Amino acid sequence: EKRPTDEFVSFLPLAWIGEQMMSLSSALAVGFTVNFPEQPETVMENIREIGPHVMFAPPRIWENLTSTVQVKIMDTTPFKRFMYERWMPVGRKVADLRFQKKPIPAGLALLHRLGHWALFRALKDRLGFTHLRSASTGGAALGPDVFRFFHAMDVPLKQIYGQTEISGISCIHRNEDIQFHTVGVPIPGTEVKISDTGEILSRSEAVFLGYYKNDEATASTVSDGWLHSGDAGYLAEDGQLVVIDRIKDVMQLADGTQYSPQFIENRLKFSPFVKEAVVVGKGRPYLTAMLNIDMGVVGKWAERNKISYTTYTDLSAKPQVYDLVQREVDQVNETLPAAASIRKFVLLYKELDADDEELTRTRKVRRGFVEERYKVVIDALYGDRGEVDIDTTIKFQDGKTTRIQTTLLVRKLGESTRKVA
């Protein structure tokens, strides 16, 4: 809901349909005030000064805000750090119950109200969100921890899905019905369906008339009034749309089941314990994954749970760490169609590294190279053995080499695990 008395800050490129939708179309339709930053460097300072009621930004903005707060908390006074560590978990518990559509116990609701006065009110003021009533993001997937962070302090962040050819928006989360892995339901007047090839199709009066002087491109994009998005996805049982990936990046299992490795890998990396993920399955009977743990986060978890370890290789091979990561994989599987869920995984003995040509310099997986280098591991994932012996030499950036001899466990999902802290 937008009101004529609202304030909005326009700080993103007008070439982006999202900014045109908000600072031009919505502003003209509703009549709210559009403000502009003094300089690109003063955006966050100006947002705090203006205190917008409405904000729309891509995921990187929300992620940067979250990271900024977390970094500043590390450097703040012990008292402020104590308050943050005391009240933020309360906010997250309330947020999780709301996401699950469960009632909030009276005691927890009271604590959350106290947390507003003790922490959340001041935190929202520092971000310029004191008056923020409508907050949304679009353009890419946003991690659940970021969603949880803002909802913990009662910033009602929602996901939007759309494209330029449909005037910017076709789906959005509704109040009290926000799920991390979806982009919400179609807006009034918009129909969404999935084609036989798994492509997301949309139809509404907002669909464009066509590309300028390019009838061929128009004909391939709009058919019988339906806009072809070029995105693969599916509709969940409750009608919410799940966007998988661009169709050109979608792969198939041996039985023809479609899946997006990047879609699943990104969701695995939402976990603080998983630093990198490679999903394998093209032309195979089921999906498997090779994962890198985050040494810093898992190391601290191990220390808290009195689990001793020496190196990355040693830590990643611990059965307790496998149990920890399996919980994360299980949660991801709950958001995936059964046919495209992960059946087995291994924790690699070393981190994937750009210096080893396993990643690009922007940390994108070189999929073909990785699958060839770790062929013995992948063969084990699709075999009957529960482990695979590794004897290899790795080269460091300074030219030094070291030999690694270890045994990787192959964890089959559905196996019983010990309860972890």
C-alpha positions as CSV (number, residue, x, y, z in Angstrom):
1,E,0.0,0.0,0.0
2,K,1.4,3.4,-1.0
3,R,0.0,6.7,0.1
4,P,0.2,10.3,-1.2
5,T,1.9,11.4,2.0
6,D,4.7,8.8,1.6
7,E,8.4,9.6,1.1
8,F,10.5,7.6,-1.4
9,V,14.2,7.8,-2.1
10,S,15.3,7.2,-5.8
11,F,18.9,6.1,-5.8
12,L,19.1,3.3,-8.3
13,P,19.6,3.6,-12.1
14,L,16.5,4.7,-14.0
15,A,17.4,2.2,-16.7
16,W,16.2,-0.5,-14.3
17,I,12.5,-1.3,-14.7
18,G,12.2,-1.5,-10.9
19,E,13.2,2.1,-10.4
20,Q,11.0,3.3,-13.3
21,M,8.1,1.4,-11.7
22,M,8.6,3.1,-8.4
23,S,10.0,6.6,-8.9
24,L,8.0,7.3,-12.1
25,S,4.9,5.2,-12.5
26,S,4.0,4.7,-8.8
27,A,4.9,8.2,-7.9
28,L,2.6,9.6,-10.7
29,A,-0.2,7.2,-9.9
30,V,-0.2,7.7,-6.1
31,G,1.4,11.1,-5.7
32,F,4.0,10.3,-3.1
33,T,7.2,12.4,-2.8
34,V,10.3,11.3,-4.7
35,N,13.6,12.3,-3.1
36,F,17.1,12.1,-4.7
37,P,20.4,11.7,-2.8
38,E,22.9,14.5,-2.8
39,Q,25.7,12.3,-4.0
40,P,26.1,8.5,-4.7
41,E,28.3,8.4,-1.6
42,T,25.6,9.9,0.7
43,V,22.8,7.5,-0.2
44,M,22.5,5.8,3.2
45,E,23.0,9.0,5.1
46,N,20.2,10.6,3.0
47,I,17.9,7.7,3.5
48,R,18.3,8.0,7.2
49,E,17.7,11.8,7.0
50,I,14.5,11.4,4.9
51,G,13.1,8.2,6.6
52,P,11.2,6.8,3.6
53,H,7.9,5.0,3.9
54,V,8.4,2.9,0.8
55,M,11.7,1.3,-0.4
56,F,12.4,-1.1,-3.3
57,A,16.0,-2.3,-4.0
58,P,17.8,-5.3,-5.4
59,P,19.2,-8.0,-3.1
60,R,22.7,-6.6,-3.0
61,I,21.4,-3.5,-1.2
62,W,19.6,-5.5,1.5
63,E,22.6,-7.8,1.8
64,N,25.0,-4.9,2.2
65,L,22.8,-3.3,4.9
66,T,22.8,-6.6,6.8
67,S,26.6,-7.0,6.5
68,T,27.2,-3.4,7.5
69,V,25.2,-3.8,10.7
70,Q,27.0,-7.1,11.6
71,V,30.4,-5.5,11.0
72,K,29.6,-2.5,13.1
73,I,28.2,-4.7,15.9
74,M,31.7,-6.4,16.1
75,D,33.3,-3.0,16.6
76,T,30.8,-1.4,19.0
77,T,30.8,-1.2,22.8
78,P,30.4,-4.4,24.9
79,F,27.0,-3.1,26.1
80,K,25.6,-2.5,22.7
81,R,27.0,-5.9,21.5
82,F,25.3,-7.5,24.5
83,M,22.0,-5.9,23.7
84,Y,22.2,-7.0,20.0
85,E,23.1,-10.6,20.9
86,R,20.4,-10.7,23.6
87,W,17.4,-9.3,21.6
88,M,18.1,-10.2,17.9
89,P,17.5,-14.0,18.6
90,V,14.1,-13.0,20.1
91,G,13.3,-11.1,16.9
92,R,14.4,-14.1,14.7
93,K,12.2,-16.5,16.7
94,V,9.2,-14.3,16.1
95,A,10.0,-13.9,12.4
96,D,10.3,-17.7,12.0
97,L,6.9,-18.3,13.6
98,R,5.4,-15.7,11.3
99,F,7.0,-17.4,8.3
100,Q,5.6,-20.7,9.4
101,K,2.2,-19.1,10.1
102,K,2.2,-20.3,13.7
103,P,0.9,-18.3,16.7
104,I,3.3,-16.3,18.7
105,P,3.2,-17.2,22.4
106,A,2.2,-14.3,24.7
107,G,5.6,-14.4,26.5
108,L,7.6,-14.2,23.3
109,A,5.4,-11.5,22.0
110,L,6.0,-9.4,25.1
111,L,9.8,-10.0,24.8
112,H,9.6,-8.9,21.2
113,R,7.9,-5.7,22.3
114,L,10.5,-5.1,24.9
115,G,13.1,-5.8,22.2
116,H,11.6,-3.0,20.1
117,W,12.4,-0.5,22.8
118,A,15.7,-2.0,23.8
119,L,17.2,-2.6,20.3
120,F,15.0,-2.7,17.2
121,R,13.8,0.9,17.4
122,A,17.3,2.3,17.5
123,L,18.6,-0.1,14.9
124,K,15.8,0.9,12.5
125,D,16.6,4.5,13.1
126,R,20.3,4.0,12.3
127,L,19.2,2.5,9.0
128,G,16.6,5.2,8.2
129,F,13.8,2.7,8.5
130,T,11.8,4.2,11.3
131,H,8.8,5.0,9.0
132,L,9.4,2.1,6.6
133,R,6.0,0.5,5.9
134,S,6.6,-1.1,2.5
135,A,9.9,-2.8,1.7
136,S,10.5,-5.1,-1.3
137,T,13.3,-6.6,-3.3
138,G,13.6,-8.1,-6.8
139,G,15.9,-9.1,-9.6
140,A,17.5,-12.1,-7.9
141,A,17.1,-14.5,-5.0
142,L,17.6,-13.2,-1.5
143,G,18.9,-15.4,1.3
144,P,16.7,-16.4,4.2
145,D,19.1,-15.0,6.8
146,V,18.7,-11.5,5.2
147,F,14.9,-11.9,5.2
148,R,15.0,-13.1,8.8
149,F,17.2,-10.2,9.9
150,F,14.8,-7.5,8.7
151,H,11.6,-9.2,9.8
152,A,13.2,-9.7,13.2
153,M,13.0,-5.9,13.6
154,D,9.6,-5.6,11.9
155,V,10.7,-4.4,8.5
156,P,8.2,-6.1,6.2
157,L,10.6,-7.1,3.4
158,K,8.9,-8.9,0.5
159,Q,10.2,-10.5,-2.8
160,I,8.9,-9.3,-6.2
161,Y,9.1,-11.1,-9.5
162,G,8.6,-9.5,-12.9
163,Q,10.4,-8.2,-16.0
164,T,10.5,-5.1,-18.2
165,E,8.1,-6.6,-20.7
166,I,5.3,-6.8,-18.1
167,S,5.9,-3.3,-16.7
168,G,8.0,-4.5,-13.9
169,I,6.0,-6.8,-11.7
170,S,3.8,-9.9,-11.9
171,C,4.2,-11.6,-8.5
172,I,4.8,-10.5,-4.9
173,H,4.7,-11.9,-1.4
174,R,1.5,-11.1,0.5
175,N,1.5,-10.0,4.2
176,E,2.0,-12.9,6.6
177,D,2.7,-15.3,3.7
178,I,6.4,-14.9,3.0
179,Q,8.5,-18.0,2.1
180,F,12.2,-17.8,1.4
181,H,12.2,-19.9,-1.7
182,T,9.2,-18.3,-3.5
183,V,8.4,-15.0,-5.1
184,G,4.8,-14.8,-4.0
185,V,1.6,-15.0,-5.9
186,P,0.4,-13.1,-9.0
187,I,-0.9,-9.6,-8.5
188,P,-4.5,-8.8,-9.3
189,G,-5.2,-8.9,-13.0
190,T,-2.2,-11.1,-13.7
191,E,-2.3,-14.8,-14.7
192,V,0.8,-17.0,-14.4
193,K,1.1,-20.6,-15.7
194,I,3.9,-23.0,-16.4
195,S,4.4,-24.2,-20.0
196,D,4.9,-27.8,-21.0
197,T,8.7,-27.1,-21.2
198,G,8.7,-25.6,-17.6
199,E,8.8,-22.0,-18.7
200,I,7.0,-19.3,-16.7
201,L,4.3,-17.6,-18.7
202,S,2.4,-14.4,-17.7
203,R,-0.6,-12.6,-19.1
204,S,-2.1,-9.3,-18.1
205,E,-2.9,-5.9,-19.5
206,A,0.5,-4.8,-18.4
207,V,2.3,-6.9,-21.0
208,F,4.1,-4.7,-23.6
209,L,2.9,-4.3,-27.2
210,G,6.2,-5.4,-28.6
211,Y,9.9,-4.6,-29.2
212,Y,10.5,-1.4,-31.2
213,K,10.8,-2.3,-34.9
214,N,11.5,-5.9,-34.1
215,D,8.5,-8.0,-35.0
216,E,10.5,-11.3,-35.0
217,A,11.6,-10.8,-31.4
218,T,8.1,-9.8,-30.4
219,A,6.6,-12.9,-32.0
220,S,9.0,-15.2,-30.1
221,T,8.3,-13.4,-26.8
222,V,4.5,-13.0,-26.8
223,S,2.2,-15.8,-28.0
224,D,-1.6,-15.6,-27.7
225,G,-1.2,-12.9,-25.2
226,W,1.2,-14.9,-23.0
227,L,4.6,-13.4,-22.2
228,H,7.4,-15.9,-22.3
229,S,9.8,-15.1,-19.5
230,G,12.7,-17.3,-20.5
231,D,12.8,-18.4,-16.8
232,A,12.1,-21.9,-15.6
233,G,10.0,-22.4,-12.6
234,Y,7.0,-24.1,-11.0
235,L,3.9,-23.3,-8.9
236,A,4.0,-24.6,-5.4
237,E,0.9,-26.3,-3.9
238,D,-0.2,-23.1,-2.3
239,G,0.0,-21.2,-5.6
240,Q,3.2,-19.4,-4.9
241,L,5.7,-19.1,-7.8
242,V,9.1,-20.6,-7.5
243,V,11.7,-19.3,-10.0
244,I,14.4,-21.9,-10.8
245,D,16.8,-20.3,-13.3
246,R,17.1,-19.1,-16.9
247,I,15.8,-22.0,-19.1
248,K,19.1,-22.0,-21.0
249,D,20.9,-22.9,-17.8
250,V,18.5,-25.7,-16.8
251,M,19.8,-29.3,-17.0
252,Q,18.0,-32.7,-17.1
253,L,18.3,-35.9,-15.2
254,A,18.3,-39.2,-17.0
255,D,14.5,-39.4,-16.7
256,G,14.0,-35.9,-18.2
257,T,13.4,-34.2,-14.8
258,Q,14.6,-30.6,-15.1
259,Y,16.7,-28.9,-12.5
260,S,18.9,-25.8,-12.1
261,P,22.3,-26.5,-10.5
262,Q,22.8,-22.8,-9.7
263,F,19.3,-22.5,-8.1
264,I,20.1,-25.5,-5.7
265,E,23.7,-24.4,-5.1
266,N,22.6,-20.9,-4.1
267,R,20.1,-22.3,-1.6
268,L,22.7,-24.6,-0.1
269,K,25.0,-21.6,0.3
270,F,22.3,-19.8,2.2
271,S,23.5,-21.9,5.1
272,P,26.2,-20.3,7.1
273,F,28.0,-23.7,7.3
274,V,28.3,-24.1,3.5
275,K,30.8,-21.9,1.7
276,E,30.6,-23.5,-1.8
277,A,28.5,-26.2,-3.5
278,V,28.6,-28.1,-6.7
279,V,25.4,-30.0,-7.7
280,V,25.9,-32.9,-10.1
281,G,23.2,-34.8,-12.0
282,K,23.2,-34.1,-15.8
283,G,22.1,-37.3,-17.5
284,R,22.3,-39.2,-14.2
285,P,19.5,-40.9,-12.2
286,Y,19.5,-38.5,-9.3
287,L,21.2,-35.3,-7.9
288,T,24.2,-35.3,-5.7
289,A,26.3,-32.5,-4.2
290,M,30.0,-31.8,-3.4
291,L,30.2,-29.2,-0.6
292,N,32.8,-27.0,1.0
293,I,32.2,-26.2,4.7
294,D,32.9,-22.7,5.9
295,M,36.0,-23.2,8.0
296,G,35.5,-20.2,10.3
297,V,31.8,-20.8,11.1
298,V,32.0,-24.6,11.4
299,G,35.3,-24.3,13.3
300,K,33.6,-22.1,15.9
301,W,30.6,-24.5,16.0
302,A,33.1,-27.4,16.6
303,E,34.8,-25.6,19.5
304,R,31.5,-24.8,21.2
305,N,30.6,-28.5,20.9
306,K,34.0,-29.6,22.2
307,I,34.9,-31.3,18.9
308,S,38.7,-31.3,18.4
309,Y,40.2,-31.0,15.0
310,T,43.5,-30.0,13.3
311,T,43.0,-29.0,9.7
312,Y,40.3,-28.2,7.2
313,T,40.6,-31.8,5.9
314,D,40.2,-33.2,9.4
315,L,37.3,-31.0,10.3
316,S,35.3,-31.7,7.1
317,A,35.6,-35.4,7.6
318,K,34.1,-35.4,11.1
319,P,30.8,-37.4,11.3
320,Q,29.4,-34.7,13.6
321,V,30.0,-32.1,10.8
322,Y,28.3,-34.4,8.3
323,D,25.3,-34.5,10.6
324,L,25.4,-30.7,10.9
325,V,25.5,-30.2,7.1
326,Q,22.9,-32.9,6.5
327,R,20.3,-30.8,8.4
328,E,21.0,-27.9,6.1
329,V,20.7,-30.2,3.0
330,D,17.5,-31.6,4.3
331,Q,16.0,-28.1,4.7
332,V,16.9,-27.3,1.1
333,N,15.3,-30.6,-0.1
334,E,12.1,-29.6,1.6
335,T,11.9,-26.6,-0.9
336,L,12.6,-28.8,-4.0
337,P,10.4,-31.1,-6.0
338,A,11.0,-34.7,-4.8
339,A,12.4,-35.8,-8.2
340,A,14.9,-32.9,-8.1
341,S,16.1,-33.3,-4.5
342,I,19.7,-34.2,-3.5
343,R,20.1,-37.9,-2.6
344,K,23.8,-38.0,-1.6
345,F,26.6,-35.5,-0.7
346,V,30.2,-35.4,0.3
347,L,32.2,-32.8,2.1
348,L,35.3,-32.1,0.0
349,Y,38.8,-32.3,1.7
350,K,39.8,-28.8,0.5
351,E,38.1,-25.5,-0.5
352,L,37.5,-25.0,-4.2
353,D,40.0,-22.3,-5.3
354,A,40.4,-19.9,-8.2
355,D,44.2,-20.6,-8.1
356,D,43.4,-24.2,-8.9
357,E,41.2,-23.1,-11.8
358,E,38.2,-24.6,-10.0
359,L,36.5,-21.2,-9.7
360,T,36.6,-18.0,-11.8
361,R,37.9,-14.9,-10.2
362,T,34.3,-13.9,-9.4
363,R,33.9,-17.2,-7.6
364,K,31.7,-18.9,-10.2
365,V,32.2,-22.7,-10.4
366,R,34.0,-24.0,-13.5
367,R,31.6,-26.8,-13.6
368,G,33.2,-28.9,-16.4
369,F,36.7,-28.6,-14.9
370,V,35.5,-29.5,-11.4
371,E,33.5,-32.5,-12.5
372,E,36.6,-33.8,-14.3
373,R,39.0,-33.1,-11.4
374,Y,36.7,-34.8,-8.9
375,K,35.6,-37.7,-11.1
376,V,36.6,-40.3,-8.6
377,V,34.4,-38.5,-6.0
378,I,31.5,-38.3,-8.4
379,D,31.8,-42.0,-9.3
380,A,31.6,-42.8,-5.6
381,L,28.4,-40.6,-5.2
382,Y,26.7,-42.8,-7.9
383,G,28.1,-46.1,-6.6
384,D,27.2,-48.3,-3.7
385,R,30.2,-47.5,-1.4
386,G,29.9,-45.3,1.6
387,E,33.3,-43.8,1.3
388,V,36.1,-42.9,-1.2
389,D,39.8,-42.9,-0.6
390,I,41.7,-39.8,-1.7
391,D,45.4,-39.6,-2.5
392,T,46.2,-36.3,-4.2
393,T,48.7,-33.4,-4.3
394,I,47.5,-29.8,-4.1
395,K,49.5,-26.8,-5.1
396,F,49.4,-23.5,-3.2
397,Q,49.6,-20.0,-4.6
398,D,53.3,-19.7,-3.5
399,G,54.2,-22.8,-5.6
400,K,54.5,-25.2,-2.6
401,T,52.7,-28.5,-2.8
402,T,51.4,-30.9,-0.2
403,R,50.0,-34.4,-0.4
404,I,46.6,-35.2,1.0
405,Q,45.6,-38.7,1.9
406,T,42.2,-39.0,3.4
407,T,38.9,-40.9,3.2
408,L,35.7,-39.0,2.2
409,L,32.4,-40.2,3.6
410,V,29.5,-40.4,1.2
411,R,26.4,-39.4,3.1
412,K,23.1,-40.8,1.7
413,L,20.1,-38.6,2.6
414,G,17.6,-40.3,4.8
415,E,20.2,-42.0,6.9
416,S,19.7,-41.6,10.7
417,T,21.9,-38.9,12.3
418,R,22.8,-38.0,15.8
419,K,21.2,-34.9,17.3
420,V,23.5,-31.9,17.0
421,A,23.6,-28.7,18.9
